Amino acid sequence: MTPPERPHPTGLETRLAKMIEACGPIGIDAFMAHALYDPQAGYYSTRLPLGARGDFTTSPEISQIFGELIGLWVAQSWLDLGSPAPFHLIELGPGRGTLMADMLRVCQRVPGFMDGVELHLVETNPPLREAQRAALGTIPAHWHQSLDEVPEGYSFIIANEFLDCLPVRQFVRGEQGWHEKLVGVDAEGRLTFGLGPALAEAPACAMPNDGVGAVREHAPGLPTLVEILAQRLRTGCGRALIIDYGDVSGQAGDSFQALFRHQKTHPLDHVGEADLTAHVDFAALISLAKTSGLGTSGPVSQREFLQSLGIEARRDALIRANPHCESDLTRSVERLIGEAHMGGLFHVVALESPLNAAHGPPIGL
């Protein structure tokens, strides 16, 4: 069977191909960094990626219930830790602002919460910043390029589908040992995958029982991100809630994928126009957090987490108030908690300050 014809190269692919021809192949992590964050043509630098006109849909866009329950989690965590004021509510990668707006609709009902909160949104994409401003309306907020720009203080941090866009390196076990998977250029001048020379020793992410053909992934930026979180949470009470799709089994596998207009596509096609992601290594995340002195809860599946927060009761209440929406509400909640959907694919972890020990674990985990 003749393979399907590849789409024409984007301007960013042509630019990367010339760079690789001049300097040599690059790792998957470098390719992801260029494709996602190039200032002129990177996916997250230039477009609105979410919704029907984008390339993917996140949980907050599926149902308001998701954001309401995350708001409940934040409000209860704030109460658990003594209702500090002032305090920071921080979202990493806030999308179109839907999650934050839905969270605040719940948090506004908690006496004292809005009087003490300072909103901080970590977002590099100018079009998304404008969408977030529109979603928040008159509620004041601060925007930042990175988490370490946010002032220190009591912090509650939300990261929904944020870690999956951290660039990863990939390693493949061959007959002669481990090789790094690289991006090079083929005879037609198009980007292509290949393997580097055998490594002198196995990568740190490899396991002793990995057989020939096994693929292991490592996100070089994850330790730095966890340390930034740890520095913030070590200096004041607070919690971080991380929700993402990823691996909790420790099995080897290639999770690098691309989405273009809600359809999977080859990761080297539509460069700068497709979303690139890889599964979050929750075991590595938790290990790094514990090494940094943070408390951890989870991982639990998104299904378990949302059910423990009362998603089905909230669904039923909305159906009673809006009987004509029963089908839509039932369908959207199933997408959020169904084992074959986000409920089984996504997992939830909470990280918290070592100063929180006397307050007990967060709800839902």
C-alpha positions, -999 to +999 in steps of 0.1 A: +000+000+000+013+034-009+018+056+021-004+088+022+013+119+007+027+142+033+013+177+036+035+205+023+061+216+047+053+247+068+077+276+069+089+265+104+096+229+091+117+244+062+136+266+086+143+236+110+154+214+081+180+240+070+192+243+106+195+205+109+213+202+075+238+228+087+243+216+123+232+180+125+201+161+139+184+173+170+166+155+199+129+152+202+130+177+230+147+203+209+122+197+181+092+201+205+107+233+219+110+248+184+076+235+171+057+247+202+075+278+214+093+294+184+085+331+189+074+337+152+058+303+143+055+281+174+022+265+181+017+280+216+031+314+205+008+322+177-027+307+179-058+298+199-054+260+201-085+251+221-122+245+211-140+235+180-118+257+158-086+246+175-069+212+177-080+198+211-105+202+239-097+202+276-118+191+305-129+227+314-142+232+279-163+200+281-184+209+312-186+237+337-188+210+364-151+203+360-141+239+369-167+241+397-152+210+414-116+223+410-129+255+426-143+235+455-109+218+459-092+252+460-117+267+484-115+237+508-077+238+507-077+275+515-100+268+545-079+238+556-048+259+558-064+286+579-079+310+553-046+329+548-048+364+534-034+377+512-027+346+491-019+337+454-042+316+432-020+306+403-029+287+371-002+273+348-013+273+312-049+287+317-062+280+282-090+303+274-096+312+310-126+289+313-113+268+342-104+299+363-137+316+356-156+284+367-134+280+397-140+316+409-178+312+405-176+287+433-149+304+453-168+337+454-194+320+477-168+314+504-166+343+528-133+361+527-119+342+497-121+370+471-110+396+497-076+378+501-070+363+466-045+376+441-048+359+407-018+350+387-019+334+352+012+319+337+007+322+300+031+330+271+005+330+243-008+366+235-041+355+219-048+332+249-041+360+273-068+381+256-092+352+258-084+349+295-090+386+301-124+383+285-133+352+305-124+369+338-142+402+330-138+427+358-119+403+381-083+417+384-054+394+375-017+394+368+000+376+338+034+361+338+058+344+314+069+318+340+060+307+375+092+321+390+080+356+381+050+352+406+057+369+440+063+346+469+036+339+495+008+315+503+001+298+470-025+275+455-014+263+421-035+246+394-019+229+364-044+211+341-029+196+310+003+217+315+030+191+320+021+171+289+036+198+267+070+197+284+095+186+257+108+151+261+139+131+250+133+096+237+156+066+240+152+033+221+168+000+231+186-016+202+206-048+197+238-030+207+224-009+235+204+023+239+201+051+212+186+085+214+158+091+189+166+121+168+150+143+141+170+146+109+164+154+072+157+129+044+167+129+008+137+151-001+146+177+025+118+167+048+121+160+086+124+124+095+131+103+126+164+084+131+186+070+158+218+084+171+249+062+178+248+037+207+251+054+240+280+046+263+256+037+291+219+033+295+199+065+302+187+071+337+151+065+327+158+029+315+148-002+334+169-034+337+142-056+320+137-033+290+139-054+259+150-046+223+126-020+209+117-005+242+112+032+242+118+054+273+110+090+277+125+117+299+114+154+303+145+174+310+125+204+322+105+185+348+132+186+376+135+224+372+097+229+373+094+208+404+122+227+421+105+260+413+073+246+428+092+233+458+110+266+465+076+284+465+059+258+487+088+254+512+086+291+521+049+292+528+019+270+532+002+260+500-007+233+475-004+224+439-029+203+420-017+186+388-041+170+364-028+154+332-028+123+311+002+101+316+017+068+328+014+054+363+024+019+354+061+025+347+059+006+314+080+015+284+063+031+254+063+059+228+037+085+239+049+114+216+019+125+195+005+153+175-030+166+172-041+187+142-077+199+140-088+173+166-072+144+146-040+125+153-013+133+127+024+124+122+044+145+147+067+157+120+039+171+098+021+204+102+051+217+122+041+247+143+004+241+134-001+209+154-002+204+192+027+181+204+024+163+237+039+133+256+026+114+286+035+127+321+057+104+341+039+106+374+064+083+391+092+107+382+071+137+393+063+122+427+099+111+432+113+146+424+087+162+447+096+140+476+133+146+471+126+183+472+108+180+505+072+182+493+043+162+506+025+142+479-010+128+475-021+105+446-019+097+418-056+088+415-075+086+383-095+116+372-126+094+376-119+087+413-110+123+419-141+139+404-164+113+419-150+119+453-158+156+449-194+149+439-195+152+401-225+129+397-245+147+424-237+180+407-247+166+373-280+154+387-287+188+403-281+205+370-303+181+352-331+187+376-327+225+371-324+221+333-342+189+321-337+199+285-299+196+290-300+160+304-285+144+273-256+170+270-249+168+307-248+131+308-226+129+278-201+155+290-198+139+325-192+106+309-163+121+289-148+134+321-151+103+342-155+073+318-128+047+321-123+047+283-123+085+282-106+111+304-116+094+336-092+065+330-065+083+309-060+113+332-045+112+367-044+137+396-016+145+420-013+171+448+020+185+460+021+205+492+043+224+515+060+205+544+045+232+566+010+217+559+016+185+579-008+193+607-037+201+584-043+166+569-044+155+532-063+175+506-098+164+496-103+140+468-069+123+470 
